[in-house]
Amino acid sequence: MISHLRYAKALFELSKENSSIENWLLQMKEAESVLSNEDVIELLDSPQVPEKVKFDGVKTLFTNIDILIRNLVFLMIRNGDVSKFNLVIDEFNKLVDTHMGITRVQITTVEKISSQQINDIKQKLLDVFNVSKIEISEHFDDNIIGGIVIRVGDKVIDASSRTKIGNMKEFLIKGSV
């Protein structure tokens, strides 16, 4: 198993044992904001900086972070994996979503769609994917020309004008079947 997956799984299991999943989600976001700084990562990854200095820095930066999360960061520093912290957070979030029955959906359109349209899409996706809860994030992209692209995990429903035009172009170039 890849290291960031192991870290995320261990962290998730600890958060469940401590009945503090939601609280840890917030703390992980706070830790991520610190560890997304390239200078901080460079310092924590540097073999020239003594481990004690790194650990003291983490203690100072993470005063409001649960000791178990800090210990994870210490372990990642010791193992040379601290630069993968963002991957740990991504995996941790996926585990939490699965645990809470949340399916994340990304909708891409050219312009904002109405809340009624979003609710209609959400209802249809709840039925199609047989899930209990959907969280939708909207993205905008002029390159799709029109229509909509829906991403659910590794599945893509592409009803964009760009794709339809591309398919039509390919059909016209190849000729009729």
Contacts in CASP RR format, 6 or more apart in sequence:
PFRMAT RR
TARGET T0000
AUTHOR 0000-0000-0000
METHOD contacts of the structure
MODEL  1
MISHLRYAKALFELSKENSSIENWLLQMKEAESVLSNEDVIELLDSPQVP
EKVKFDGVKTLFTNIDILIRNLVFLMIRNGDVSKFNLVIDEFNKLVDTHM
GITRVQITTVEKISSQQINDIKQKLLDVFNVSKIEISEHFDDNIIGGIVI
RVGDKVIDASSRTKIGNMKEFLIKGSV
3 79 0 8 1.000
3 81 0 8 1.000
3 84 0 8 1.000
4 81 0 8 1.000
4 84 0 8 1.000
4 87 0 8 1.000
4 88 0 8 1.000
4 91 0 8 1.000
5 91 0 8 1.000
7 72 0 8 1.000
7 75 0 8 1.000
7 76 0 8 1.000
7 81 0 8 1.000
7 84 0 8 1.000
7 88 0 8 1.000
7 91 0 8 1.000
8 87 0 8 1.000
8 88 0 8 1.000
8 89 0 8 1.000
8 90 0 8 1.000
8 91 0 8 1.000
8 92 0 8 1.000
8 94 0 8 1.000
8 95 0 8 1.000
9 91 0 8 1.000
9 95 0 8 1.000
10 72 0 8 1.000
11 24 0 8 1.000
11 28 0 8 1.000
11 68 0 8 1.000
11 69 0 8 1.000
11 72 0 8 1.000
11 88 0 8 1.000
11 92 0 8 1.000
12 21 0 8 1.000
12 92 0 8 1.000
12 95 0 8 1.000
12 96 0 8 1.000
12 99 0 8 1.000
14 68 0 8 1.000
15 21 0 8 1.000
15 24 0 8 1.000
15 96 0 8 1.000
16 99 0 8 1.000
18 24 0 8 1.000
18 68 0 8 1.000
20 66 0 8 1.000
21 96 0 8 1.000
21 99 0 8 1.000
21 100 0 8 1.000
23 66 0 8 1.000
24 66 0 8 1.000
24 69 0 8 1.000
25 92 0 8 1.000
25 93 0 8 1.000
25 96 0 8 1.000
27 64 0 8 1.000
27 65 0 8 1.000
27 66 0 8 1.000
27 69 0 8 1.000
28 69 0 8 1.000
28 89 0 8 1.000
28 92 0 8 1.000
28 93 0 8 1.000
29 89 0 8 1.000
30 64 0 8 1.000
30 65 0 8 1.000
31 62 0 8 1.000
31 65 0 8 1.000
31 69 0 8 1.000
31 73 0 8 1.000
31 85 0 8 1.000
31 89 0 8 1.000
32 85 0 8 1.000
32 86 0 8 1.000
32 89 0 8 1.000
34 40 0 8 1.000
34 61 0 8 1.000
34 62 0 8 1.000
35 41 0 8 1.000
35 44 0 8 1.000
35 73 0 8 1.000
35 82 0 8 1.000
35 85 0 8 1.000
35 86 0 8 1.000
36 86 0 8 1.000
40 61 0 8 1.000
41 82 0 8 1.000
41 83 0 8 1.000
41 85 0 8 1.000
43 49 0 8 1.000
43 54 0 8 1.000
44 54 0 8 1.000
44 58 0 8 1.000
44 77 0 8 1.000
44 82 0 8 1.000
45 77 0 8 1.000
45 80 0 8 1.000
45 82 0 8 1.000
45 83 0 8 1.000
51 77 0 8 1.000
51 78 0 8 1.000
54 77 0 8 1.000
55 74 0 8 1.000
55 77 0 8 1.000
58 70 0 8 1.000
58 73 0 8 1.000
58 74 0 8 1.000
58 77 0 8 1.000
59 70 0 8 1.000
62 69 0 8 1.000
62 70 0 8 1.000
62 73 0 8 1.000
72 88 0 8 1.000
73 82 0 8 1.000
73 85 0 8 1.000
76 82 0 8 1.000
76 84 0 8 1.000
76 85 0 8 1.000
76 88 0 8 1.000
96 102 0 8 1.000
97 103 0 8 1.000
97 104 0 8 1.000
97 135 0 8 1.000
100 133 0 8 1.000
101 131 0 8 1.000
101 132 0 8 1.000
101 133 0 8 1.000
102 133 0 8 1.000
102 134 0 8 1.000
102 135 0 8 1.000
103 125 0 8 1.000
103 129 0 8 1.000
103 131 0 8 1.000
103 133 0 8 1.000
103 134 0 8 1.000
103 135 0 8 1.000
103 152 0 8 1.000
103 153 0 8 1.000
104 134 0 8 1.000
104 135 0 8 1.000
104 137 0 8 1.000
104 152 0 8 1.000
104 153 0 8 1.000
105 122 0 8 1.000
105 125 0 8 1.000
105 134 0 8 1.000
105 135 0 8 1.000
105 136 0 8 1.000
105 137 0 8 1.000
105 150 0 8 1.000
105 151 0 8 1.000
105 152 0 8 1.000
106 136 0 8 1.000
106 137 0 8 1.000
106 139 0 8 1.000
106 150 0 8 1.000
106 151 0 8 1.000
107 113 0 8 1.000
107 118 0 8 1.000
107 121 0 8 1.000
107 136 0 8 1.000
107 137 0 8 1.000
107 138 0 8 1.000
107 139 0 8 1.000
107 148 0 8 1.000
107 149 0 8 1.000
107 150 0 8 1.000
107 151 0 8 1.000
108 138 0 8 1.000
108 139 0 8 1.000
108 140 0 8 1.000
108 141 0 8 1.000
108 144 0 8 1.000
108 148 0 8 1.000
108 149 0 8 1.000
108 150 0 8 1.000
108 151 0 8 1.000
108 160 0 8 1.000
109 138 0 8 1.000
109 139 0 8 1.000
109 140 0 8 1.000
109 141 0 8 1.000
109 144 0 8 1.000
109 146 0 8 1.000
109 147 0 8 1.000
109 148 0 8 1.000
109 149 0 8 1.000
110 140 0 8 1.000
110 141 0 8 1.000
110 142 0 8 1.000
110 144 0 8 1.000
110 145 0 8 1.000
110 146 0 8 1.000
110 147 0 8 1.000
111 140 0 8 1.000
112 138 0 8 1.000
112 140 0 8 1.000
113 138 0 8 1.000
113 148 0 8 1.000
118 136 0 8 1.000
118 138 0 8 1.000
121 136 0 8 1.000
121 148 0 8 1.000
121 150 0 8 1.000
122 134 0 8 1.000
122 136 0 8 1.000
125 131 0 8 1.000
125 134 0 8 1.000
125 150 0 8 1.000
125 152 0 8 1.000
126 132 0 8 1.000
126 134 0 8 1.000
129 152 0 8 1.000
141 149 0 8 1.000
143 162 0 8 1.000
144 160 0 8 1.000
144 161 0 8 1.000
144 162 0 8 1.000
144 163 0 8 1.000
145 160 0 8 1.000
145 161 0 8 1.000
145 162 0 8 1.000
145 165 0 8 1.000
146 160 0 8 1.000
146 161 0 8 1.000
146 162 0 8 1.000
147 159 0 8 1.000
147 160 0 8 1.000
147 161 0 8 1.000
148 157 0 8 1.000
148 159 0 8 1.000
148 160 0 8 1.000
149 156 0 8 1.000
149 157 0 8 1.000
149 158 0 8 1.000
149 159 0 8 1.000
149 160 0 8 1.000
150 156 0 8 1.000
150 157 0 8 1.000
150 159 0 8 1.000
151 157 0 8 1.000
END
